[in-house]
Amino acid sequence: MVHPESGYNFNRSGIRNAYLDIRVNKQPESMQDKLQNSAGSSQQKDNIENYEQYLLHGRGAIIQKLRQLGKSKNMITAHFGGGQYSMLTVVIDVLPDRDLLVLDYGANETINKKLLDTNRVVFKTQHDGITAQFTATRLQRCKLHGKTAFACPIPEDLLWVQRREFYRVRIPLGENVTCTLVNGENESVTYKVLDISISGLCLHNTSNKIQFEVEQTFSNCKLNLANHGTEAVNLIVRNVIPIKQDDPSAGERIGCCFANLASDLSANIQRYIHTIDALTRRVDD
């Protein structure tokens, strides 16, 4: 049972009413408006042409997708505060009869309070090569099965993009896939690649040798695809996200897109993705 921690009077038949204030003054808003106005959303819009065709509006479909994210325990990044803050969470439960989506509570109470005080939160994640995004307004702190969590209304729209250029694979631990960049002092710095698609990759930054910033560009980076060779790529930084909000030593995820990727290199990356995907499926089977 969900219990609030914000002064509402809850009972078994009044749970939905206790959260009514989340939706009472909510103006009708399309996902297009949300994508235009939400933190970090312009990047999402720029990266997806005709994104309206990937929007889910049906309540049943949205609930099914959210439960899918929860079952797979996908890490979801919450962007808020005008793009100043972000934190990681997961879907804990979806309660259709109470119109509630329940999300994991963060370990950093300072960030949690900022999230609770914000008016709009944009949630983004990757799930088996699918890009998912939805927006929530005014999250509440609650209790579920005795544990503190976040709760908000089930979103009215859900962006669910499954396209070839967005199909992303995580690099298995046994694969030594790296990318070497050159910093401002002309020093080569090598980073482990966490995942890759033909549109970009994610680096694991655990050092201070490069201070990454969004829109920063790096030319002639050496991408080592293990048995698939080494290629020169140009990268543009799209996001910088702490892996653990309460543990800086865990490092950062540096999301990058490829710039001016040659067709032969794109094909080689696609072959590598197919190899890793086939290997992962064999292990799962």
C-alpha positions as CSV (number, residue, x, y, z in Angstrom):
1,M,0.0,0.0,0.0
2,V,1.2,3.5,-0.8
3,H,1.3,6.0,2.0
4,P,2.3,9.7,1.6
5,E,4.7,11.7,3.7
6,S,3.3,15.1,2.9
7,G,0.4,15.5,5.4
8,Y,-2.4,13.8,3.3
9,N,-5.0,11.6,5.0
10,F,-4.8,8.2,3.3
11,N,-7.1,5.3,3.6
12,R,-7.7,2.2,1.4
13,S,-10.3,4.0,-0.7
14,G,-8.8,7.5,-0.7
15,I,-5.3,7.0,-2.2
16,R,-6.1,8.4,-5.6
17,N,-7.8,11.5,-4.1
18,A,-4.7,12.2,-1.9
19,Y,-2.7,12.7,-5.1
20,L,-5.4,14.7,-6.8
21,D,-3.5,17.9,-6.3
22,I,-0.8,16.7,-8.7
23,R,-3.4,16.8,-11.5
24,V,-6.0,19.4,-10.4
25,N,-4.4,22.5,-11.9
26,K,-2.6,20.7,-14.7
27,Q,-3.2,22.3,-18.0
28,P,-3.6,20.0,-21.1
29,E,-0.2,19.7,-22.6
30,S,1.0,17.7,-25.6
31,M,4.3,15.8,-25.7
32,Q,5.4,18.3,-28.3
33,D,5.1,21.1,-25.7
34,K,6.8,19.0,-23.1
35,L,9.7,18.2,-25.4
36,Q,10.1,21.9,-26.2
37,N,9.9,23.1,-22.6
38,S,11.5,20.4,-20.6
39,A,15.0,20.2,-19.4
40,G,17.3,18.5,-21.9
41,S,14.5,18.0,-24.3
42,S,15.8,20.0,-27.3
43,Q,18.6,17.5,-27.7
44,Q,16.1,14.7,-27.8
45,K,14.0,16.5,-30.4
46,D,17.0,17.3,-32.5
47,N,18.1,13.7,-32.5
48,I,14.7,12.3,-33.5
49,E,13.1,13.3,-36.8
50,N,9.3,13.1,-36.9
51,Y,9.3,12.2,-33.2
52,E,5.5,12.5,-33.0
53,Q,5.2,9.1,-34.7
54,Y,7.0,7.5,-31.8
55,L,4.6,8.8,-29.1
56,L,2.4,6.5,-27.2
57,H,-0.9,8.0,-26.0
58,G,-2.9,4.8,-25.1
59,R,-3.0,4.3,-21.3
60,G,-2.7,0.6,-21.6
61,A,0.4,0.8,-23.8
62,I,2.0,3.3,-21.6
63,I,1.4,1.2,-18.5
64,Q,2.8,-1.9,-20.3
65,K,6.0,-0.1,-21.3
66,L,6.5,1.4,-17.8
67,R,6.1,-2.1,-16.3
68,Q,8.6,-3.4,-18.9
69,L,11.1,-0.8,-17.7
70,G,10.5,-1.8,-14.1
71,K,10.8,-5.5,-14.7
72,S,14.2,-5.0,-16.4
73,K,15.3,-2.6,-13.7
74,N,16.4,-0.1,-16.2
75,M,18.3,2.9,-14.8
76,I,16.3,6.0,-15.6
77,T,17.9,9.5,-15.6
78,A,15.7,12.2,-14.1
79,H,16.5,15.7,-15.5
80,F,15.2,18.7,-13.6
81,G,16.0,22.2,-12.4
82,G,16.3,23.6,-15.9
83,G,18.9,21.0,-16.8
84,Q,21.1,21.8,-13.8
85,Y,20.4,18.6,-12.0
86,S,20.0,14.9,-12.7
87,M,19.7,11.7,-10.8
88,L,19.2,8.0,-11.4
89,T,16.1,6.0,-10.4
90,V,14.1,2.9,-11.4
91,V,10.5,2.1,-11.8
92,I,9.3,0.3,-8.6
93,D,5.7,-0.2,-9.4
94,V,2.8,1.0,-11.6
95,L,-0.6,1.3,-9.9
96,P,-3.3,2.0,-12.6
97,D,-6.2,1.9,-10.2
98,R,-4.6,4.8,-8.3
99,D,-3.1,6.5,-11.3
100,L,0.4,6.3,-9.8
101,L,3.8,5.6,-11.0
102,V,6.2,4.7,-8.2
103,L,9.9,5.4,-8.5
104,D,13.0,4.5,-6.5
105,Y,14.1,7.2,-3.9
106,G,17.6,8.6,-4.3
107,A,20.5,8.2,-1.8
108,N,21.3,11.9,-1.8
109,E,18.7,13.7,0.3
110,T,19.8,17.1,-1.1
111,I,19.1,16.1,-4.6
112,N,15.9,14.4,-3.5
113,K,14.6,17.6,-2.0
114,K,15.5,19.6,-5.2
115,L,13.6,17.0,-7.2
116,L,10.5,17.2,-4.9
117,D,10.6,21.0,-5.2
118,T,10.8,21.1,-9.0
119,N,7.7,21.6,-11.2
120,R,8.7,19.4,-14.1
121,V,10.9,16.4,-14.5
122,V,12.0,14.7,-17.7
123,F,12.8,11.0,-17.4
124,K,15.0,9.3,-20.0
125,T,16.4,5.8,-20.4
126,Q,17.7,3.2,-22.9
127,H,16.1,-0.2,-23.0
128,D,17.3,-2.9,-25.3
129,G,18.2,-0.3,-28.0
130,I,15.0,1.6,-27.4
131,T,15.0,5.3,-26.4
132,A,12.3,6.0,-23.8
133,Q,11.3,9.4,-22.4
134,F,8.4,10.8,-20.4
135,T,7.6,13.8,-18.3
136,A,6.2,14.1,-14.8
137,T,5.0,17.1,-12.7
138,R,5.4,17.6,-9.0
139,L,6.6,14.3,-7.6
140,Q,5.6,13.4,-4.1
141,R,7.4,11.4,-1.4
142,C,5.6,8.3,-0.3
143,K,6.0,4.9,1.4
144,L,5.6,1.6,-0.5
145,H,5.9,-1.6,1.4
146,G,7.6,0.4,4.2
147,K,10.2,1.9,2.0
148,T,10.4,5.6,0.9
149,A,9.8,6.2,-2.8
150,F,8.7,8.9,-5.3
151,A,5.2,8.9,-6.7
152,C,3.6,10.8,-9.6
153,P,0.7,10.4,-11.9
154,I,1.1,7.9,-14.8
155,P,2.3,10.0,-17.8
156,E,-0.2,10.9,-20.5
157,D,2.4,10.4,-23.2
158,L,5.5,8.2,-23.6
159,L,8.2,8.6,-26.2
160,W,9.3,5.1,-27.3
161,V,11.8,5.1,-30.1
162,Q,13.1,1.8,-31.7
163,R,15.2,2.6,-34.7
164,R,18.3,1.2,-36.2
165,E,20.5,4.2,-35.4
166,F,19.3,4.1,-31.8
167,Y,19.9,0.4,-31.2
168,R,22.5,0.4,-28.5
169,V,24.4,-2.5,-26.9
170,R,26.2,-2.6,-23.6
171,I,29.8,-3.7,-23.9
172,P,30.3,-7.0,-22.0
173,L,32.9,-7.0,-19.2
174,G,35.2,-9.3,-21.2
175,E,35.3,-7.0,-24.2
176,N,38.2,-4.4,-24.1
177,V,36.5,-1.6,-26.1
178,T,38.1,1.8,-25.5
179,C,38.2,5.3,-27.0
180,T,41.3,7.5,-26.8
181,L,40.8,11.3,-26.7
182,V,43.4,14.1,-26.7
183,N,43.0,16.8,-24.0
184,G,44.0,20.5,-24.1
185,E,47.6,19.6,-23.1
186,N,47.9,17.3,-26.1
187,E,47.9,14.3,-23.7
188,S,46.2,11.1,-24.9
189,V,43.5,9.8,-22.4
190,T,41.9,6.4,-22.9
191,Y,38.4,5.7,-21.6
192,K,36.4,2.5,-21.4
193,V,33.3,2.4,-23.6
194,L,30.2,1.4,-21.7
195,D,27.8,1.1,-24.7
196,I,27.7,1.9,-28.4
197,S,25.3,2.4,-31.3
198,I,25.9,3.6,-34.8
199,S,24.9,7.1,-33.7
200,G,27.2,7.4,-30.7
201,L,28.8,5.9,-27.6
202,C,29.1,6.3,-23.8
203,L,32.4,6.7,-22.0
204,H,33.3,5.9,-18.4
205,N,35.2,8.9,-17.0
206,T,37.0,8.2,-13.7
207,S,39.8,10.8,-13.9
208,N,40.1,14.6,-14.1
209,K,42.3,14.7,-17.1
210,I,39.5,16.1,-19.2
211,Q,36.7,18.3,-17.9
212,F,33.8,17.2,-20.1
213,E,31.1,19.8,-21.1
214,V,28.0,19.4,-23.2
215,E,28.6,20.3,-26.9
216,Q,32.4,19.9,-26.5
217,T,33.9,18.3,-29.6
218,F,36.9,15.9,-30.0
219,S,38.4,15.1,-33.3
220,N,40.4,12.1,-34.5
221,C,39.6,10.0,-31.4
222,K,40.8,6.4,-31.6
223,L,38.0,3.9,-31.1
224,N,39.2,0.5,-30.4
225,L,36.6,-2.2,-31.2
226,A,38.6,-5.1,-29.9
227,N,38.7,-7.7,-32.7
228,H,37.0,-5.4,-35.1
229,G,39.9,-3.0,-35.4
230,T,40.7,0.6,-34.4
231,E,39.0,3.6,-36.2
232,A,39.3,7.4,-36.0
233,V,36.1,9.1,-35.0
234,N,34.9,12.6,-34.2
235,L,32.8,13.0,-31.0
236,I,30.4,15.6,-29.7
237,V,29.5,15.4,-26.0
238,R,25.8,15.3,-25.4
239,N,25.5,14.6,-21.7
240,V,27.6,14.2,-18.6
241,I,25.9,12.2,-15.8
242,P,27.3,11.0,-12.5
243,I,27.1,7.2,-12.2
244,K,26.3,7.6,-8.5
245,Q,25.1,10.9,-7.0
246,D,26.5,10.1,-3.6
247,D,29.8,8.6,-4.7
248,P,31.9,10.8,-7.0
249,S,34.6,8.1,-7.2
250,A,32.3,6.0,-9.3
251,G,32.9,8.4,-12.1
252,E,30.7,9.8,-14.9
253,R,28.9,8.6,-17.9
254,I,29.9,10.7,-20.9
255,G,27.3,10.4,-23.7
256,C,28.7,11.3,-27.1
257,C,27.4,11.3,-30.7
258,F,29.5,10.6,-33.7
259,A,30.1,13.5,-36.1
260,N,30.5,13.0,-39.8
261,L,30.8,9.2,-39.5
262,A,32.0,7.6,-42.7
263,S,29.8,4.9,-44.2
264,D,32.5,2.2,-43.9
265,L,33.1,3.0,-40.3
266,S,29.4,3.0,-39.7
267,A,29.2,-0.5,-41.3
268,N,32.1,-1.8,-39.1
269,I,30.4,-0.5,-35.9
270,Q,27.1,-2.2,-37.0
271,R,29.0,-5.5,-37.5
272,Y,30.4,-5.2,-34.0
273,I,27.0,-4.4,-32.6
274,H,25.6,-7.5,-34.3
275,T,28.5,-9.6,-32.9
276,I,27.9,-8.4,-29.3
277,D,24.1,-8.8,-29.7
278,A,24.5,-12.4,-30.9
279,L,26.9,-13.2,-28.1
280,T,24.6,-11.7,-25.5
281,R,21.6,-13.6,-26.8
282,R,23.6,-16.9,-26.6
283,V,24.6,-16.2,-23.0
284,D,20.9,-15.4,-22.1
285,D,19.7,-18.6,-23.8
